[in-house]
Amino acid sequence: MNARSALVTGASRGIGALIARKFAEQGWDLTLSARSTGPLEELAGKVSAGYGVTARAVTADMAVEEDVVALADAHSGAAGRIDALVLNAGMGSIGPFAEFPARRFDKLYTVNVRSAYMMTQRLLPLLRSTAAEAGTAKVIAVSSLTGIASEPLNSAYGASKAALTSLCETLNTEESQRGVLATAVCPGYVATDMTAPLADQVAPDAMIDPADVAEVVVGLTRIGRSAVIPSIAMTRPGPHLWRI
């Protein structure tokens, strides 16, 4: 059997880069995508040289439909299989419900939901054929606890992540019997660049370690097709379980 293959979006830094490294450690070939060409190509070069795997860097903006289609097609053409589609790319934006601009709401949905929908839809034939050969193929979306436990100022972001989680759940109802299994990983505050402005509210060392999120994502690929895991909530320790 050929080496297992994963496509990881939002891979140039943070959780995405950690996921890429963990896959490479296990000998997976990779298609890595992000908007920033330099950091993305640097990461691809490092994992290729360090672990002896194939790592392709494909620059793509998840807000641009043509980029989403081109990324899916680039992976299909180069890899010929997809054991894991990791939908990690996303954007965050907060603001009061009464004042949140509709155009920003639209951008959140385009990046966080529409791109994931399109990417999965475009790669579904390859996911099915890989599952038929290997037993299973995984779609893993890095969602958010804000899509489960609402928080002030997160009406739009939380709604987009709730939609992403729902996408995974519904995909399972249609495709899990073919071995295509989807999981939304829903962490609370993770200590990444995105949450750095919140350091005065929650200390970074009290947030979830991004390496733990990456471990959950990669660990899901080790589970067979007999169990469907629609979503996993991850929250920091303390009395605020199911809160951020």
Backbone as CSV, one residue per row, in Angstrom:
resi,resn,N_x,N_y,N_z,CA_x,CA_y,CA_z,C_x,C_y,C_z
1,MET,0.850,-1.191,0.000,0.000,0.000,0.000,0.886,1.241,0.000
2,ASN,0.479,2.256,-0.736,1.225,3.503,-0.764,1.197,4.169,0.599
3,ALA,2.153,5.089,0.825,2.189,5.843,2.077,0.874,6.593,2.248
4,ARG,0.413,6.676,3.489,-0.797,7.435,3.746,-0.571,8.912,3.431
5,SER,-1.644,9.591,3.100,-1.540,10.957,2.605,-2.561,11.849,3.291
6,ALA,-2.137,13.046,3.652,-3.028,14.016,4.290,-2.918,15.366,3.605
7,LEU,-4.024,16.076,3.581,-4.044,17.470,3.163,-4.392,18.286,4.405
8,VAL,-3.543,19.262,4.736,-3.745,20.091,5.928,-3.826,21.548,5.504
9,THR,-4.943,22.204,5.769,-5.059,23.627,5.485,-4.658,24.431,6.725
10,GLY,-4.303,25.686,6.513,-3.835,26.516,7.618,-2.605,25.924,8.274
11,ALA,-1.675,25.430,7.437,-0.579,24.598,7.945,0.708,25.352,8.239
12,SER,0.779,26.640,7.965,2.074,27.319,8.060,2.508,27.636,9.479
13,ARG,1.575,27.588,10.437,1.941,27.943,11.813,0.940,27.330,12.783
14,GLY,1.203,27.493,14.064,0.263,27.096,15.110,-0.136,25.640,15.059
15,ILE,-1.418,25.382,15.266,-1.942,24.023,15.310,-1.664,23.292,13.996
16,GLY,-1.861,23.970,12.870,-1.672,23.329,11.577,-0.259,22.827,11.369
17,ALA,0.733,23.631,11.749,2.134,23.210,11.598,2.446,22.026,12.502
18,LEU,1.892,22.016,13.699,2.108,20.889,14.612,1.469,19.612,14.065
19,ILE,0.284,19.736,13.492,-0.370,18.580,12.878,0.498,18.035,11.750
20,ALA,1.015,18.925,10.913,1.857,18.498,9.799,3.076,17.731,10.292
21,ARG,3.718,18.237,11.322,4.909,17.569,11.857,4.570,16.197,12.430
22,LYS,3.450,16.101,13.119,3.069,14.815,13.702,2.765,13.777,12.618
23,PHE,2.105,14.202,11.559,1.873,13.288,10.444,3.202,12.853,9.820
24,ALA,4.092,13.806,9.618,5.380,13.494,8.997,6.187,12.516,9.850
25,GLU,6.117,12.679,11.166,6.812,11.754,12.075,6.350,10.318,11.855
26,GLN,5.100,10.150,11.446,4.533,8.816,11.233,4.658,8.357,9.786
27,GLY,5.386,9.135,8.966,5.651,8.712,7.601,4.587,9.056,6.582
28,TRP,3.668,9.968,6.925,2.621,10.362,5.983,3.185,11.335,4.945
29,ASP,2.757,11.212,3.694,2.995,12.245,2.699,1.955,13.347,2.888
30,LEU,2.332,14.578,2.522,1.513,15.727,2.899,1.334,16.713,1.760
31,THR,0.153,17.302,1.706,-0.081,18.537,0.977,-0.405,19.586,2.022
32,LEU,0.400,20.630,2.078,0.254,21.665,3.096,-0.171,22.964,2.431
33,SER,-1.133,23.636,3.026,-1.654,24.847,2.411,-1.803,25.964,3.433
34,ALA,-1.569,27.181,2.979,-1.787,28.396,3.763,-1.695,29.575,2.804
35,ARG,-1.970,30.764,3.308,-1.869,31.953,2.460,-0.440,32.447,2.319
36,SER,0.406,32.181,3.325,1.770,32.719,3.364,2.742,31.743,2.709
37,THR,3.250,32.087,1.558,4.096,31.183,0.788,5.407,30.865,1.495
38,GLY,6.084,31.889,2.010,7.401,31.682,2.616,7.396,30.691,3.770
39,PRO,6.626,30.956,4.832,6.583,30.022,5.961,6.094,28.632,5.566
40,LEU,5.177,28.569,4.604,4.633,27.281,4.169,5.709,26.451,3.480
41,GLU,6.446,27.062,2.569,7.504,26.340,1.861,8.629,25.953,2.820
42,GLU,8.895,26.798,3.802,9.916,26.468,4.795,9.520,25.226,5.594
43,LEU,8.266,25.176,6.021,7.789,24.013,6.776,7.829,22.755,5.916
44,ALA,7.365,22.857,4.674,7.370,21.692,3.783,8.784,21.171,3.592
45,GLY,9.728,22.079,3.433,11.113,21.665,3.272,11.665,20.979,4.502
46,LYS,11.317,21.493,5.668,11.817,20.913,6.915,11.262,19.520,7.160
47,VAL,9.973,19.316,6.951,9.408,17.990,7.220,9.852,16.986,6.161
48,SER,10.038,17.459,4.926,10.537,16.558,3.883,11.941,16.078,4.214
49,ALA,12.819,17.021,4.583,14.204,16.678,4.883,14.319,15.909,6.197
50,GLY,13.498,16.282,7.167,13.621,15.681,8.489,13.038,14.295,8.619
51,TYR,12.015,14.000,7.821,11.305,12.727,8.002,11.263,11.873,6.733
52,GLY,11.844,12.374,5.657,11.895,11.587,4.440,10.557,11.365,3.779
53,VAL,9.638,12.296,3.954,8.317,12.192,3.342,8.205,13.223,2.224
54,THR,7.174,13.070,1.425,6.861,14.077,0.412,5.936,15.113,1.036
55,ALA,6.335,16.365,0.963,5.500,17.445,1.498,5.385,18.540,0.448
56,ARG,4.196,18.694,-0.108,3.943,19.693,-1.130,3.378,20.952,-0.488
57,ALA,3.890,22.111,-0.873,3.364,23.388,-0.394,2.495,24.001,-1.482
58,VAL,1.233,24.252,-1.158,0.305,24.856,-2.123,-0.297,26.104,-1.485
59,THR,0.107,27.257,-1.953,-0.425,28.508,-1.411,-1.876,28.681,-1.857
60,ALA,-2.758,28.959,-0.914,-4.173,29.122,-1.239,-4.850,29.984,-0.186
61,ASP,-5.765,30.809,-0.619,-6.585,31.644,0.253,-7.971,31.013,0.321
62,MET,-8.387,30.591,1.506,-9.670,29.906,1.637,-10.866,30.826,1.407
63,ALA,-10.624,32.119,1.247,-11.707,33.041,0.907,-11.929,33.121,-0.593
64,VAL,-11.043,32.476,-1.370,-11.106,32.548,-2.829,-11.499,31.180,-3.379
65,GLU,-12.658,31.089,-4.013,-13.179,29.798,-4.480,-12.209,29.094,-5.420
66,GLU,-11.603,29.848,-6.318,-10.676,29.241,-7.269,-9.481,28.609,-6.561
67,ASP,-9.019,29.213,-5.469,-7.904,28.659,-4.710,-8.301,27.344,-4.036
68,VAL,-9.522,27.295,-3.519,-10.008,26.081,-2.856,-10.056,24.924,-3.850
69,VAL,-10.613,25.194,-5.024,-10.712,24.160,-6.056,-9.323,23.730,-6.511
70,ALA,-8.439,24.695,-6.732,-7.088,24.378,-7.196,-6.323,23.551,-6.173
71,LEU,-6.512,23.844,-4.903,-5.835,23.085,-3.845,-6.304,21.639,-3.825
72,ALA,-7.615,21.443,-3.873,-8.151,20.080,-3.887,-7.643,19.309,-5.094
73,ASP,-7.637,19.963,-6.246,-7.194,19.286,-7.470,-5.689,19.016,-7.444
74,ALA,-4.928,19.922,-6.852,-3.483,19.713,-6.753,-3.171,18.487,-5.912
75,HIS,-3.888,18.333,-4.812,-3.655,17.147,-3.982,-4.070,15.878,-4.715
76,SER,-5.233,15.897,-5.316,-5.719,14.713,-6.024,-4.753,14.274,-7.111
77,GLY,-4.273,15.257,-7.900,-3.388,14.933,-8.999,-2.042,14.410,-8.562
78,ALA,-1.535,14.935,-7.441,-0.200,14.548,-6.991,-0.203,13.302,-6.123
79,ALA,-1.198,13.161,-5.261,-1.184,12.080,-4.271,-1.970,10.852,-4.717
80,GLY,-3.099,11.073,-5.361,-3.920,9.949,-5.799,-4.674,9.246,-4.697
81,ARG,-4.605,9.746,-3.484,-5.341,9.196,-2.350,-5.411,10.285,-1.276
82,ILE,-6.328,10.129,-0.321,-6.391,11.058,0.806,-6.945,10.322,2.028
83,ASP,-6.041,10.004,2.931,-6.421,9.304,4.153,-6.946,10.264,5.213
84,ALA,-6.528,11.526,5.147,-7.020,12.518,6.105,-7.081,13.886,5.451
85,LEU,-8.244,14.496,5.506,-8.435,15.888,5.107,-8.606,16.681,6.387
86,VAL,-7.624,17.525,6.702,-7.649,18.299,7.938,-7.998,19.746,7.604
87,LEU,-9.189,20.147,7.995,-9.714,21.481,7.714,-9.387,22.390,8.895
88,ASN,-8.183,22.935,8.863,-7.697,23.734,9.987,-7.722,25.230,9.707
89,ALA,-7.724,25.631,8.449,-7.720,27.061,8.124,-8.977,27.728,8.654
90,GLY,-8.825,28.923,9.156,-9.974,29.653,9.673,-9.600,31.068,10.037
91,MET,-10.608,31.875,10.273,-10.370,33.242,10.724,-11.261,33.517,11.925
92,GLY,-10.809,34.428,12.761,-11.579,34.818,13.934,-11.911,36.297,13.896
93,SER,-13.052,36.656,14.435,-13.445,38.052,14.535,-14.521,38.154,15.596
94,ILE,-14.369,39.122,16.491,-15.342,39.287,17.560,-15.960,40.680,17.506
95,GLY,-17.086,40.815,18.158,-17.751,42.108,18.222,-19.157,41.940,18.748
96,PRO,-19.749,43.016,19.279,-21.110,42.936,19.802,-22.103,42.553,18.721
97,PHE,-23.060,41.730,19.087,-24.090,41.283,18.143,-24.746,42.481,17.451
98,ALA,-25.067,43.522,18.217,-25.812,44.665,17.682,-25.031,45.453,16.637
99,GLU,-23.703,45.306,16.634,-22.872,46.141,15.760,-22.051,45.351,14.755
100,PHE,-22.114,44.027,14.781,-21.219,43.231,13.947,-21.573,43.419,12.469
101,PRO,-20.611,43.804,11.621,-20.910,44.089,10.209,-21.256,42.819,9.430
102,ALA,-22.271,42.898,8.605,-22.694,41.741,7.815,-21.589,41.277,6.871
103,ARG,-20.795,42.214,6.343,-19.728,41.819,5.417,-18.667,40.987,6.131
104,ARG,-18.421,41.306,7.405,-17.456,40.508,8.155,-18.046,39.139,8.494
105,PHE,-19.339,39.117,8.780,-20.041,37.848,8.992,-19.902,36.963,7.749
106,ASP,-20.094,37.561,6.569,-19.977,36.812,5.325,-18.567,36.266,5.137
107,LYS,-17.559,37.062,5.484,-16.166,36.616,5.328,-15.876,35.434,6.265
108,LEU,-16.388,35.510,7.491,-16.213,34.399,8.432,-16.805,33.113,7.873
109,TYR,-17.993,33.202,7.338,-18.649,32.014,6.796,-17.929,31.488,5.555
110,THR,-17.434,32.408,4.735,-16.701,31.989,3.539,-15.462,31.192,3.907
111,VAL,-14.705,31.698,4.858,-13.445,31.044,5.240,-13.685,29.823,6.124
112,ASN,-14.533,29.965,7.127,-14.677,28.909,8.131,-15.618,27.771,7.727
113,VAL,-16.574,28.069,6.860,-17.578,27.058,6.521,-17.586,26.731,5.027
114,ARG,-17.745,27.747,4.192,-17.901,27.477,2.760,-16.682,26.780,2.170
115,SER,-15.497,27.222,2.540,-14.287,26.585,2.002,-14.203,25.132,2.437
116,ALA,-14.582,24.842,3.676,-14.556,23.461,4.168,-15.575,22.608,3.425
117,TYR,-16.741,23.166,3.184,-17.788,22.449,2.448,-17.303,22.120,1.038
118,MET,-16.781,23.143,0.363,-16.313,22.956,-1.010,-15.157,21.966,-1.092
119,MET,-14.211,22.095,-0.167,-13.035,21.223,-0.180,-13.445,19.767,0.010
120,THR,-14.322,19.539,0.977,-14.778,18.173,1.246,-15.552,17.620,0.066
121,GLN,-16.427,18.433,-0.490,-17.229,18.010,-1.633,-16.339,17.662,-2.825
122,ARG,-15.337,18.498,-3.079,-14.442,18.286,-4.216,-13.611,17.004,-4.037
123,LEU,-13.241,16.702,-2.803,-12.377,15.556,-2.534,-13.149,14.295,-2.160
124,LEU,-14.471,14.377,-2.117,-15.254,13.231,-1.665,-15.030,11.973,-2.507
125,PRO,-14.969,12.061,-3.830,-14.686,10.831,-4.586,-13.355,10.189,-4.189
126,LEU,-12.339,11.007,-3.931,-11.034,10.472,-3.525,-11.084,9.922,-2.105
127,LEU,-11.834,10.573,-1.223,-12.021,10.049,0.132,-12.703,8.679,0.076
128,ARG,-13.707,8.552,-0.767,-14.416,7.277,-0.885,-13.503,6.180,-1.423
129,SER,-12.724,6.491,-2.456,-11.857,5.466,-3.035,-10.739,5.070,-2.077
130,THR,-10.238,6.034,-1.310,-9.215,5.713,-0.310,-9.801,4.834,0.782
131,ALA,-11.009,5.158,1.236,-11.659,4.344,2.269,-11.909,2.929,1.766
132,ALA,-12.263,2.793,0.502,-12.511,1.470,-0.059,-11.240,0.628,-0.060
133,GLU,-10.096,1.273,-0.248,-8.809,0.565,-0.279,-8.238,0.356,1.120
134,ALA,-8.263,1.419,1.925,-7.559,1.399,3.208,-8.467,1.079,4.393
135,GLY,-9.782,1.091,4.182,-10.717,0.812,5.268,-11.410,2.042,5.797
136,THR,-10.705,3.172,5.783,-11.308,4.406,6.265,-10.558,5.608,5.704
137,ALA,-11.249,6.732,5.629,-10.646,8.020,5.306,-11.309,9.044,6.210
138,LYS,-10.527,9.980,6.741,-11.033,10.891,7.759,-11.120,12.333,7.251
139,VAL,-12.191,12.995,7.638,-12.318,14.442,7.503,-12.310,14.995,8.921
140,ILE,-11.319,15.806,9.240,-11.187,16.331,10.599,-11.151,17.853,10.522
141,ALA,-12.143,18.478,11.117,-12.247,19.934,11.100,-11.860,20.492,12.463
142,VAL,-10.963,21.462,12.474,-10.644,22.152,13.722,-11.692,23.238,13.896
143,SER,-12.673,22.948,14.750,-13.780,23.856,15.000,-13.489,24.636,16.284
144,SER,-14.484,24.858,17.117,-14.275,25.652,18.328,-15.363,25.370,19.351
145,LEU,-15.004,25.484,20.605,-15.977,25.325,21.679,-17.029,26.436,21.643
146,THR,-16.701,27.563,20.977,-17.698,28.633,20.852,-18.890,28.205,20.012
147,GLY,-18.725,27.145,19.222,-19.849,26.611,18.465,-20.742,25.722,19.303
148,ILE,-20.318,25.425,20.540,-21.085,24.582,21.460,-21.562,25.394,22.656
149,ALA,-20.627,26.147,23.261,-20.925,26.969,24.435,-20.756,28.439,24.058
150,SER,-21.856,29.138,23.919,-21.821,30.516,23.430,-21.122,31.449,24.408
151,GLU,-20.557,32.501,23.842,-19.824,33.482,24.639,-20.090,34.872,24.073
152,PRO,-20.196,35.895,24.917,-20.400,37.250,24.405,-19.331,37.640,23.382
153,LEU,-19.744,38.395,22.387,-18.895,38.924,21.318,-18.546,37.889,20.256
154,ASN,-19.009,36.659,20.414,-18.678,35.593,19.471,-19.893,35.114,18.679
155,SER,-20.877,35.964,18.470,-22.093,35.520,17.776,-21.783,35.017,16.365
156,ALA,-20.990,35.746,15.616,-20.693,35.363,14.234,-19.674,34.230,14.180
157,TYR,-18.574,34.360,14.918,-17.549,33.319,14.921,-18.123,32.008,15.443
158,GLY,-18.859,32.081,16.552,-19.454,30.873,17.117,-20.446,30.227,16.168
159,ALA,-21.234,31.045,15.476,-22.196,30.505,14.521,-21.481,29.791,13.372
160,SER,-20.369,30.361,12.918,-19.628,29.716,11.821,-19.034,28.391,12.274
161,LYS,-18.568,28.321,13.513,-17.989,27.078,14.008,-19.072,26.047,14.320
162,ALA,-20.232,26.494,14.755,-21.357,25.567,14.938,-21.740,24.951,13.596
163,ALA,-21.717,25.761,12.543,-22.033,25.255,11.208,-20.985,24.252,10.748
164,LEU,-19.721,24.514,11.038,-18.652,23.591,10.667,-18.816,22.258,11.391
165,THR,-19.163,22.309,12.665,-19.398,21.085,13.429,-20.587,20.325,12.860
166,SER,-21.648,21.033,12.506,-22.824,20.401,11.913,-22.492,19.755,10.579
167,LEU,-21.625,20.393,9.814,-21.198,19.831,8.529,-20.593,18.441,8.743
168,CYS,-19.727,18.316,9.748,-19.106,17.020,10.032,-20.144,15.985,10.454
169,GLU,-21.063,16.391,11.296,-22.077,15.456,11.778,-22.951,14.949,10.627
170,THR,-23.347,15.857,9.740,-24.202,15.459,8.623,-23.440,14.613,7.620
171,LEU,-22.174,14.928,7.397,-21.357,14.120,6.491,-21.321,12.667,6.955
172,ASN,-21.244,12.461,8.258,-21.247,11.094,8.791,-22.533,10.348,8.457
173,THR,-23.663,11.052,8.495,-24.936,10.372,8.220,-25.006,9.878,6.780
174,GLU,-24.271,10.521,5.883,-24.312,10.146,4.472,-23.159,9.239,4.050
175,GLU,-21.991,9.375,4.702,-20.794,8.728,4.176,-20.122,7.727,5.106
176,SER,-20.516,7.653,6.375,-19.765,6.815,7.318,-19.839,5.330,6.977
177,GLN,-20.928,4.890,6.363,-21.010,3.471,6.001,-20.068,3.107,4.861
178,ARG,-19.570,4.119,4.156,-18.541,3.896,3.140,-17.136,3.974,3.737
179,GLY,-17.039,4.309,5.028,-15.735,4.434,5.666,-15.188,5.844,5.698
180,VAL,-15.940,6.819,5.186,-15.533,8.220,5.254,-16.121,8.804,6.533
181,LEU,-15.276,9.069,7.509,-15.708,9.478,8.842,-15.240,10.899,9.140
182,ALA,-16.123,11.697,9.715,-15.807,13.096,9.983,-15.897,13.401,11.474
183,THR,-14.969,14.231,11.944,-14.966,14.675,13.337,-14.640,16.158,13.397
184,ALA,-15.405,16.901,14.192,-15.081,18.290,14.500,-14.386,18.331,15.854
185,VAL,-13.158,18.798,15.874,-12.412,18.964,17.121,-12.667,20.391,17.595
186,CYS,-13.231,20.529,18.803,-13.767,21.816,19.260,-13.055,22.291,20.525
187,PRO,-11.893,22.909,20.394,-11.195,23.393,21.588,-11.685,24.769,22.028
188,GLY,-11.487,25.044,23.314,-11.662,26.399,23.819,-10.423,27.211,23.486
189,TYR,-10.063,28.161,24.332,-8.900,28.996,24.042,-7.638,28.152,23.937
190,VAL,-6.944,28.282,22.806,-5.686,27.595,22.566,-4.590,28.648,22.500
191,ALA,-3.448,28.369,23.071,-2.349,29.338,23.136,-1.664,29.454,21.777
192,THR,-2.254,30.251,20.877,-1.703,30.492,19.552,-1.680,31.995,19.287
193,ASP,-1.201,32.375,18.104,-1.172,33.790,17.739,-2.574,34.399,17.748
194,MET,-3.590,33.603,17.385,-4.958,34.125,17.303,-5.468,34.588,18.664
195,THR,-5.052,33.894,19.727,-5.541,34.241,21.067,-4.578,35.142,21.841
196,ALA,-3.456,35.518,21.233,-2.479,36.362,21.928,-3.090,37.663,22.454
197,PRO,-4.020,38.324,21.715,-4.613,39.558,22.250,-5.468,39.346,23.500
198,LEU,-5.785,38.094,23.843,-6.625,37.803,25.004,-5.814,37.482,26.249
199,ALA,-4.504,37.698,26.165,-3.627,37.302,27.271,-3.953,38.028,28.572
200,ASP,-4.553,39.222,28.484,-4.913,39.938,29.704,-6.155,39.349,30.369
201,GLN,-6.908,38.512,29.628,-8.097,37.872,30.184,-7.820,36.441,30.630
202,VAL,-7.055,35.725,29.812,-6.684,34.341,30.132,-5.194,34.195,29.859
203,ALA,-4.443,33.853,30.871,-3.002,33.699,30.709,-2.711,32.581,29.707
204,PRO,-1.749,32.778,28.813,-1.436,31.734,27.820,-1.147,30.376,28.436
205,ASP,-0.501,30.360,29.620,-0.186,29.062,30.227,-1.416,28.393,30.842
206,ALA,-2.560,29.103,30.872,-3.817,28.503,31.324,-4.678,28.038,30.155
207,MET,-4.233,28.360,28.943,-4.959,27.941,27.745,-4.559,26.519,27.363
208,ILE,-5.268,25.964,26.399,-4.953,24.627,25.897,-3.666,24.686,25.088
209,ASP,-2.800,23.719,25.291,-1.553,23.618,24.537,-1.897,23.196,23.105
210,PRO,-1.453,23.946,22.088,-1.776,23.561,20.713,-1.279,22.170,20.346
211,ALA,-0.212,21.707,21.010,0.284,20.354,20.741,-0.746,19.303,21.139
212,ASP,-1.562,19.592,22.154,-2.599,18.639,22.565,-3.730,18.581,21.537
213,VAL,-4.041,19.721,20.937,-5.053,19.727,19.877,-4.540,18.920,18.684
214,ALA,-3.282,19.153,18.312,-2.692,18.409,17.202,-2.683,16.913,17.481
215,GLU,-2.413,16.528,18.729,-2.382,15.108,19.090,-3.763,14.471,18.936
216,VAL,-4.811,15.202,19.311,-6.171,14.689,19.139,-6.486,14.508,17.658
217,VAL,-6.124,15.495,16.846,-6.399,15.416,15.409,-5.725,14.197,14.793
218,VAL,-4.433,14.043,15.034,-3.696,12.920,14.443,-4.152,11.596,15.052
219,GLY,-4.467,11.603,16.334,-4.936,10.384,16.988,-6.218,9.836,16.383
220,LEU,-7.068,10.723,15.883,-8.318,10.276,15.255,-8.066,9.391,14.039
221,THR,-6.935,9.572,13.391,-6.649,8.766,12.206,-6.270,7.336,12.564
222,ARG,-6.039,7.069,13.844,-5.681,5.716,14.262,-6.911,4.894,14.654
223,ILE,-8.083,5.486,14.573,-9.322,4.795,14.923,-9.946,4.216,13.660
224,GLY,-10.397,2.990,13.738,-10.970,2.314,12.584,-12.357,2.814,12.228
225,ARG,-13.005,2.105,11.302,-14.285,2.555,10.771,-15.482,2.096,11.597
226,SER,-15.254,1.341,12.672,-16.389,0.841,13.452,-16.982,1.910,14.365
227,ALA,-16.242,2.997,14.605,-16.718,4.034,15.531,-16.748,5.391,14.843
228,VAL,-17.889,6.058,14.914,-18.038,7.423,14.408,-17.927,8.379,15.590
229,ILE,-17.067,9.372,15.477,-16.890,10.381,16.522,-17.241,11.732,15.903
230,PRO,-18.489,12.164,16.014,-18.916,13.381,15.316,-18.190,14.641,15.791
231,SER,-17.910,14.735,17.103,-17.234,15.929,17.615,-16.537,15.610,18.928
232,ILE,-15.518,16.390,19.211,-14.779,16.274,20.470,-14.637,17.672,21.049
233,ALA,-15.141,17.883,22.242,-14.978,19.163,22.931,-13.704,19.123,23.767
234,MET,-12.939,20.209,23.743,-11.718,20.330,24.532,-11.777,21.646,25.294
235,THR,-11.677,21.563,26.614,-11.700,22.773,27.423,-10.550,22.756,28.415
236,ARG,-10.137,23.925,28.865,-9.035,23.989,29.829,-9.520,23.541,31.204
237,PRO,-8.607,23.108,32.053,-9.003,22.650,33.385,-9.621,23.781,34.211
238,GLY,-10.463,23.389,35.163,-11.035,24.384,36.053,-12.545,24.258,36.177
239,PRO,-13.159,25.202,36.864,-14.603,25.146,37.129,-15.461,25.630,35.980
240,HIS,-14.827,25.963,34.844,-15.568,26.552,33.731,-15.761,25.565,32.593
241,LEU,-15.861,24.272,32.884,-16.073,23.290,31.826,-17.272,23.692,30.972
242,TRP,-17.129,23.463,29.671,-18.110,23.847,28.657,-18.171,25.369,28.476
243,ARG,-17.261,26.044,29.105,-17.063,27.458,28.772,-15.717,27.571,28.056
244,ILE,-15.392,28.712,27.618,-14.160,28.892,26.845,-12.947,28.883,27.754
